Amino acid sequence: MTSRWITGLGIAVLAGAVAACGTTAPAGDATPTSDPDPTTVTGTPTGSLAPPPEPTAPTGGLPQVLSGTRQVTIVRAEAFESGLSVTDDGRLAEVDGDEGRQLFVAVPLQGRLFLIESYQGTGGGGPGAGDPVCWRVHNPGDGGSLSVEGAACDAGDPRQRFAIVAADTGADDTFMISNRSAYLRTSARSGLILEEQGDGSPTPDGFRFTDNGPAPTR
């Protein structure tokens, strides 16, 4: 495991400016819509969605790692050496080595919604990173768990619009990640999955975002 997962850099948290009219940036989760399969996961909310707004930078203050200008590694807070990667088979997973796309850029869309881009390592960002793939909710359509896969980036796809909010851990680099109320967590049987919160549900996992320099130039 590379040192970039172990050594966290300090994150400057920008203070959120409140406008004179008293409004603040809206908060919200994006809920996974099912893939175009004939069946859907039981209990997964469905329904029509209003057309998503054009991506805009949030008006509230965001930490640098969520500014869209930094690339980060993401490690589950309870993990020791495993980090998140969009593997060569296209699924988001925890890995112990250097395989797959392990550098991520959280691109602000609206409020606390983000497009999460994934890159191969390029030695600190800059040109030459190539086109990213983005996180997208995958519904297997057979009653199985929702998961995250890599896909061509599309900010208008609700399945790619992830909410990232501070985890209740007291650490300013640790966040919970969700898509329309389904939270990213690890499952002993299925690996990383998205699961809705309900009575008796496990607490969503927190994920540490570690700054790894400027985002790749595109």
N, C-alpha and C positions, 0 to 999 in steps of 0.2 A: 504494500500500500504506500502510495506516495505521500510525501510529507505534507502536501498541500491539504490533505484531509485532517491531519493531526494538528497542524499549527494554525490556529485561528488568528486572524489579524483583527485589531480593534476596529469597530465600525462606528463611524460618526453618524449619529442620528440627527437628522435635520429637524429643527423645531417647526411644527405646523403653524402656518400663519392663518389667522382667522380674519376674513374680510369684514369690512365695516357693516355689511348687511347682516352679519351673524351666521352666514351659511358656511358649511364645511363640506369637504369632499364626501360623497355618498359612499356607504359601505355596502357590500353585498357578496353573496356567493353565486357562482354560476353552477347550475345543476346539470348533470350529464343527461343529454338526450340519447336515446338508444341509437346504435348503428342501424342502417336500413335492413334489419333482419325481420322475419315474420313474427318473432316472439320477442318479449322483453323480459328483463330480470324482474322477478316478483318484488313488489314494494318500491321499485324505482320510479320516481315521479315522472309523469309524462305531461303532455299538454303543449299548446302552441306558445311560441315565444314571440314577443315583439321584435322587429328587426333591430339588431344591435346597433348602438350608436357608433359613430366614427371614433377610432382610438384617440384619446386625448390624455395628456399628462394630468395626474391628480393634482388638485389644488392644495391638498394637505401635504405636510412634510413627510418624506419617506427616507428610510435609511439608504445609504449609498448602494447597498447590495440589491436594492429593489428599484434603482433609478433607471435601469436600462443601459447604463454606461459602464457597468462592471460585470466581469464574468466571475462565477462562483463555482465551488464544489458544494455538493449537498450531502450531508451525512445525517442519518437518523440519530437523534440525541442519545438513544439507548444503545446504539451500535458502538463497537470498539474500533474496528479498522475498515469495515465495509462502507463503501460510498455508493451513491446512486449513479447509474449509467443507463443510457439508452443503448442496449446491447445490439450486436450485429443482427440478431433475429427480430429487432424492432420493438422489444418490450422494455419498459422501465423496470430495472431490477437493482438489487444490491450486489456489488461485486467486490472481490478482494484484490483484484489485479488492475491492470491498466486498459482492459478491453472496453470497446464501445466509446460512446460520447459521454464524457464525464464533466464537461464544462458547460455551465448553464447561464443564460442571461434572462432575467425577469424583465420583460418589456411592459411598462405601464400602459393600460388601456383606459380604464375609467374606475375611479374610486380605488378599491383594493383588488381589482381584477387585472390579471396579467397574462400575457402570452409567454410561455416558457420555452425559449430556444435552447437547442442542444448542439454542442460543437465537439469535434475532436480536439485534443490538446494541440496548441500552437505556440507554446513557449511564451505565454504572456500576452496573448491577444495580437492585435495588429492585422495587417493584410494577410491573405493566404489561408484564411480559416475555411473558406468554402461556404456553400449554402448550409444553413442550419436545418435541422428537423425540429418540429415542435411537439410538445406533449399534447396528446389527444385521448380523451376517455374512450375506452373500448368496451362495448357490451357484447359478450359472446352470443347472446340471444338464446341460450340454452338453460337459463336459470343459474348459471355460474356467476362468480364475482366479477364486478367491474374492475378493470385494470387500466393502465396507462400505456399507450404505444406511441411510437414516433410517426409523424405524418408531415406532409408538406404544410408549411405554415399558412394559416388562414385566420386572421384576427376576427373575422365575421362568423366563425364556426363556434357555437356555444360550447361544444365539447373541448375546445382549446382555451377557453376563458377561465382561468383558475384564480380563486381567491387565495391570497396569502396574508395571514394575520399573525400577530405576535402570539406565541404560545405562552401559557400561564406558568412560566418556569422562572421568571425573574432574569433570564438571560436575554440580552438585546439582540442576539444573533440567531435566535431560535424561533421558528415559525410553524404554524399549522397550514396545510395546503388542502384545499377542497374544490369541488366543482358541484355547484348547486346542492349543497348540504351533504354531499358524500365526501368523507374525509380520507385522505391518504394515510394508510397505516400498513404495518406488516402482519402477515398471517403465517403461522407456522406451516400451514398446508399449501398455501397458494402464493406466498411471497408478498410483494407489494400489491395492495388492492385498494379500491375506493369503497367505503362503506358508510351508509347513512347512520346518523346518531339516533338512538332510541333508548328506551328504558333497558338497562342492563348491557348496553353496548360498551365495548372497551373504550377507554379514553383515546382520542386520536393521538397519533405519534407527533412529537415535535421534531423538526429538522433544522440542523445548523447550516447556515449559509456562510461559507468562508470565502472572503474576497481573494481572487487570484489575478487581479490587475484589470486593465482596460478591456472592455468588450471588443470582440473582433470587429475589424473594419469591413463593411460590406458595400 
